[in-house]
Amino acid sequence: MTQIDNHIQEQQSLSPTGKPRLRFAPSPTGFQHIGGFRTALFSWLHARHTGGQFILRIEDTDTARTIDGAVDDFIQGLNWLGLPYDEGPVIGGPYGPYYQVQRKALYQHYTNQLIASGHAYPCYCTPERLEQMRKEQEAKKLPPRYDHHCRYLTAEERAANEAAGLTWTVRFAMPLDGETVVHDQLHGDMVFKNSDLNDMVILKSDGLALYHLAHLVDDHLMGITHALRGEEWISSAPLHIQIYQALGWTPPLFYHLPSVLGKDKRKLSKRRNAPSWSDFQREGYLPEAVFNFIALLGWSYDDKTEFFTHEELIKAFSLERVGISGGIYDPDKLLWMNGVYIRKLPLDELVERTLPYLERPAEEGGLPDSVARPLDHDYTTQVLRLEQERMKTLGDTASRIAFFFLDELTYSPAALIEKGMDSARTREALTAAYNLLAGMETWDAELIEAPLRELAKTTGFKVGQLFGSVRSAVSGLTATPPLDDMLGVLGRKVSLQRIQKAIALLQE
Ligand code: GLU
C-alpha cells in the first residue's frame, strides 16, 4: 500500500461524529473582505449551533499568485472576530494537512483514477494554441470553450507526446449530452445542459490541482457536510457534481451565498469599497459589533431583531433563514451599531479598550505626539465618562478629546466670538465668567452651571453666547461634552488659565 493509500484509508477510518463539519477555505491570493468573513461566520455559527466542527483550510494551489502574510491575516481575522477554528493551520487536526500544497499527492492520486476510468485526459495543447483558439471563438462570437483536441488522442499518440517531453495538463471530460442537476440548499435545483459545459483543467502542468479538483477531494476526505461558498462558484458547480459522480462520492450540501452588495447594489470588491477586518480594527470598531453586523448580511432571525450577543446568535442561527437576496453592506448602519455597543460597555472596559487607540502615534490617529504616554488612567477615565455618549468608534475619539490632554491650545480669536457678539463683548463675557469661576469655593461640575446661567441673566448675554465663548476658550471646539462636566474634569487651574489666555488673545 502506498503512502497515499494509507493517508486516505486513515482519514476514512476516522469515525464520523454525525455532527456537521464546515470549512472556511480562503485562497491566499488576496486578503478576505467582509464578504469572505461572512462565509466564515455563517459556517462557524452553524458548526457551533449544531455542536459540529469548523475547519480552516488554505487553498493555496495557485502558488504564483500567493501573497505573503495572507494566511496570517485570515487567522488573525478569525480570531479578532471571535471565530476560532477547530482544525486547521498551526493547530492541526486529524484530517490534515490543511494547506493544499501539502496535499498535492492526494490530488494526483485521484487525477490518475479519473484518467484510468476515462473521466479525465491529459491535454498537450500549448498556451499559444489555446490562445489562438480563444481568439477565433471570440471572432465568431462563440463562448470560450476547449475544442476537445486532446480528448480523443489514442494511447499511442499520448505515449508519443510523452516521449517527446511535451508538457501537459489534465482536463475533465464532461459528458457531451444530458443535463447536470446541482442541488443547492438556497437556490433549489439548478439544471445545466452538459453540451454547454467546458472540459476544464483540473490539474496544472506543475502537477498541482486546480480548485475544481482540490477543494472537492478535500471536502470529501475531510468529511465536510455543508459547503458554504460564494455564488460565483455556481457556474462551476455542474463540473464539481460530475467529478463527484465520476469518483462515486456524495457531495456535501451546497449553499451558494449571495454576494454582499454595496449601498449602490453593486458587488463589493476589494478594489472598490470592501473593508476587511483589519480596517475595522484600525478604525476602532468593536469585534462584537462587527460580528453582529456581519451575521445580519443575508441572514435574519425575525426581520426585526438587530442586536445579538455571540451566544444568542449561536442559539438563534439557522441556515434555513439565510436569504438569496444578498446582504447590503451599509457602513452607516455599522457605525451606528458600533456606537450602540460602545455605549453599552462598562466604563472601565471602555477605557481599557480605548487607551491603545489614544496612545498610538498621532499620524495613526492617536492623540498629538506632544501628549505624554502612557496616559493617566484615572484622568482618561474621567474624560471618557463624558465622551462615551458621543463615541461611534474607539478610533475617532482622539481628535475630539485632545484638548483635555494638551498643555497649549491653538485657535484663532474669531473662534471665541459667538453669533451676535464682537471681540469687545466676548472679552467682557469671558472676564465675567472668569471672575465668577475664580471666586468659586469648591470646584465641582454640579455647582458650575446654575451660577453661570445666573451670570448670563445679570450681564445681559444670551446663555448660548456666554457658554459658547467659555466652551471655545477651554476646548478650542464648538462641540464638546456639557460645559459644566468639561470644566469639572479640566479642573480649576487649567480652566481659569485657558479663559485668561482667551481674554488676552482677544486683546491683541
Ligand atoms: N478558495 C475558494 C475561494 O477563496 C473557496 C471556495 C470554497 O469555499 O469552496 O473563493
Boltz pocket constraint, residues with backbone or C-beta under 6 A from the ligand:
constraints:
  - pocket:
      binder: B
      contacts: [[A, 23], [A, 24], [A, 25], [A, 26], [A, 27], [A, 59], [A, 211], [A, 215], [A, 227], [A, 228], [A, 229], [A, 230]]
      max_distance: 6.0
